[in-house]
């Protein structure tokens, strides 16, 4: 058993991993607190036995009825340090988002033993009209993992399945504030090109000046950046290249040149979330979960509200395979229809 013999170690390629069951129920690639992996069996044994010891203490405390009394903020920091040592980068990023939501909802100083399952369920209920079901389902998985690790497992959390929230977009005033908050050429290019083209995050960073037609009114989107090796590119998400209309006004101040449109888009020290997050914070528009995709939503809003694009036109420009996907933006077209009908009906 793991108690007597310790965790079972095995290789994943060149890296050592461990089966921590029944204490952890997972088979992590072993890492230290800073995320470094190991090729040495004795080091892996030390890391794994330390993790099993922690899980044993947690389980024994739970069996004796000793509940966790730590503050939520403290436990979140400990949990993320643990996850960075055992999970992949994308998984940890999802954990960070979910635990940030918990801190925002309940406060860093709230003792975790005072957070009931009904409180967490209430958080999900309150967001049923503003978050997509898939996002809420992912949050539920991440939050359950955190509470289970903290020794206060949640029961079943119900998330909505039939509702799809209207995608949020920046208002004209928020666009102005966002553009004014750009301090560097890199930040300005990211924001302006995102608003002008509606390209996805990976597509934005892979765009080159040669992709734009000479008149600057359209752009051929044919590749996206390959994460995390930003020096290479790969095919698009939908595996089909597309031509998108460029919204006027946004790119007029950018200096045309050669190569990548966004300066330094091969630098690995930071990603688009870091760059865009700083701009959002300066503009006073930062919210947890808000990323560069809001530029894509805003592109759709401007095209439909200001220029009267049809849903089919928008589908082509955004690269959606199905018109059903594009239909999430139909409320922007509805606003135009209401305005036109009001003018015709009431004369103003």
WOLINQUI-V86368 format. One record per residue. PHI is phi in radians with two decimals (* if undefined). D_FIRST is the distance of its C-alpha to the first C-alpha in Angstrom with 2 decimals. Layout:
BEGIN
phi	d_first
PHI	D_FIRST
PHI	D_FIRST
END
This chain:
BEGIN
phi	d_first
*	0.00
-1.06	3.84
-1.14	5.38
-1.56	5.55
-1.74	5.76
1.46	7.09
-1.20	8.18
-1.41	9.40
-1.71	13.14
-2.71	16.00
-1.61	19.75
-2.03	21.93
1.19	25.27
-1.69	25.72
-1.84	23.22
-1.46	19.55
-2.27	17.22
-2.48	13.58
-1.68	11.28
-1.62	10.32
-1.09	9.11
-1.52	8.81
-1.31	10.58
-1.94	13.21
1.19	13.44
-2.40	15.21
-2.15	15.44
-1.41	17.94
-1.34	20.08
-1.22	19.50
-2.42	22.61
-1.52	23.97
-1.12	25.92
-1.72	28.98
1.63	27.50
-1.30	27.48
-1.68	25.01
-2.27	23.95
-1.79	24.37
-1.86	22.75
-1.11	19.20
-1.17	19.19
-1.17	20.51
-1.06	17.98
-1.06	15.13
-1.12	17.07
-1.09	17.66
-1.14	14.15
-1.17	12.81
-1.13	15.91
-1.20	15.34
-1.09	11.83
-1.08	13.59
-1.13	16.37
-1.15	14.49
-1.11	12.82
-1.05	16.39
-1.11	17.81
-1.18	15.66
-1.13	16.36
-1.09	19.98
-1.15	20.25
-1.14	18.98
-1.50	21.61
1.41	24.20
-1.58	24.77
-1.45	25.93
-1.19	26.62
-2.06	30.11
-1.28	30.60
-1.24	33.43
-1.02	32.88
-1.07	34.23
-1.13	31.90
-1.13	28.79
-1.09	30.15
-1.11	30.63
-1.15	27.12
-1.13	25.71
-1.16	27.92
-1.10	27.02
-1.14	23.32
-1.17	24.26
-1.11	26.54
-1.50	23.74
-2.27	21.52
-2.06	23.99
-1.30	27.12
-1.05	30.57
-1.13	31.79
-1.11	28.78
-1.11	29.31
-1.07	33.01
-1.15	32.37
-1.09	30.19
-1.06	33.10
-1.07	35.61
-1.13	33.71
-1.24	33.00
-1.10	36.63
-1.08	37.73
-1.10	35.75
-1.13	37.36
-1.10	40.73
-1.39	40.41
-1.97	39.04
1.59	39.82
-1.13	37.81
-1.55	38.24
-1.16	37.15
-1.18	34.23
-1.16	31.45
-1.24	31.03
-1.62	34.66
-1.59	34.12
-1.54	33.81
-1.02	32.83
-1.13	36.55
-1.13	37.45
-1.18	35.36
-1.08	36.75
-1.09	40.20
-1.07	39.71
-1.16	39.06
-1.07	42.01
-1.20	44.33
-1.88	43.60
-1.12	43.90
-1.66	47.42
-2.11	46.92
-2.07	43.66
-1.17	42.95
-0.98	40.34
-1.11	38.17
-1.14	38.11
-1.14	37.22
-1.11	34.41
-1.17	32.91
-1.04	33.40
-1.08	31.57
-1.09	28.45
-1.14	28.57
-1.22	29.31
-1.10	26.54
-1.08	24.03
-1.13	25.62
-1.14	25.70
-1.15	22.08
-1.08	21.14
-1.35	23.61
1.46	22.01
-2.32	24.93
-1.11	24.11
-1.57	27.23
-1.42	28.01
-1.38	29.96
-1.73	32.59
-1.55	35.66
-2.07	37.38
-1.16	40.78
-2.06	40.97
-1.78	44.71
-1.77	46.12
-2.21	46.88
-1.29	48.28
-1.14	51.37
-1.19	50.44
-1.35	51.67
-2.44	54.27
-1.31	56.14
-1.37	59.60
-1.07	62.60
-1.16	62.55
-1.20	58.86
-1.08	59.57
-1.05	62.32
-1.10	60.09
-1.16	57.35
-1.15	59.85
-1.21	61.38
-1.45	57.98
-1.32	57.50
-1.80	58.07
-2.19	57.44
-1.08	58.55
-1.15	54.96
-1.12	54.39
-1.09	57.75
-1.13	57.14
-1.05	53.74
-1.21	55.21
-1.17	58.54
-1.20	57.27
-1.09	54.63
-1.20	57.35
-1.37	59.79
-2.00	57.64
1.19	54.85
-1.29	52.47
-1.23	48.69
-0.94	46.93
-1.12	46.08
-1.21	49.57
-1.03	51.26
-1.26	49.80
-1.70	50.76
-1.12	54.35
-2.08	57.13
-1.08	60.78
-1.21	61.75
-1.31	59.95
-1.54	62.66
-1.23	65.95
-0.94	69.02
-1.39	70.28
1.27	66.92
-1.66	66.84
-2.61	63.87
-2.43	60.75
-1.67	58.89
-1.78	55.13
-2.28	53.50
-2.74	50.32
-2.38	47.56
-1.24	45.78
-1.71	42.52
-1.51	39.90
-1.58	38.89
-1.38	41.17
-1.21	44.40
-1.43	46.60
-2.08	46.04
-2.21	46.75
-2.53	45.73
-1.17	47.18
-1.29	47.58
-1.02	45.17
-1.54	47.44
1.06	48.19
-2.38	51.88
-1.17	54.17
-2.59	56.53
-1.98	59.61
-2.04	59.67
-1.33	62.72
-1.62	62.76
-1.21	63.73
-1.27	66.81
1.71	67.00
-1.30	63.49
-1.75	63.64
-1.09	67.25
-1.53	66.40
-1.39	63.86
-1.48	65.15
-1.24	65.03
-2.75	64.01
-2.18	61.89
1.36	58.18
-1.15	55.66
-1.25	57.19
-1.57	54.65
-1.06	55.06
1.21	52.02
-1.38	49.96
-1.92	48.23
-1.43	46.89
-1.69	43.10
-1.28	43.09
-2.63	43.38
-1.94	43.28
-1.13	45.65
-1.11	43.78
-1.13	44.52
-1.14	48.16
-1.19	48.87
-1.07	46.99
-1.10	49.33
-1.15	52.37
-1.04	51.25
-1.11	50.66
-1.08	54.11
-1.40	55.71
1.28	54.06
-2.00	52.43
-1.24	48.75
-2.46	46.34
-1.07	42.57
1.61	41.91
-1.50	45.45
-2.34	45.63
-1.12	48.06
-1.12	47.91
-1.16	50.36
-1.16	52.96
-1.15	52.55
-1.09	53.06
-1.19	56.11
-0.98	57.54
-1.13	57.40
-1.08	59.03
-1.12	61.89
-1.06	62.53
-1.45	62.80
-1.38	64.49
-1.56	66.84
-2.04	67.59
1.20	67.10
-1.10	64.58
-1.43	63.61
-1.09	60.03
-1.17	60.48
-1.08	61.75
-1.13	58.79
-1.02	56.39
-1.14	57.91
-1.16	57.84
-1.48	54.20
1.44	53.00
-1.38	51.57
-1.31	51.36
-2.06	52.04
-1.15	54.65
-1.10	52.17
-1.12	50.17
-1.20	53.40
-1.09	54.37
-1.13	52.25
-1.66	55.16
-1.09	57.80
-1.17	58.33
-1.17	59.95
-1.17	62.46
-1.12	62.99
-1.10	64.14
-1.14	66.75
-1.09	67.91
-1.10	68.32
-1.10	70.30
-1.15	72.60
-1.14	73.12
-1.14	73.95
-1.10	76.50
-1.25	78.11
-1.44	78.12
-1.83	79.12
1.36	80.89
-2.71	78.77
END
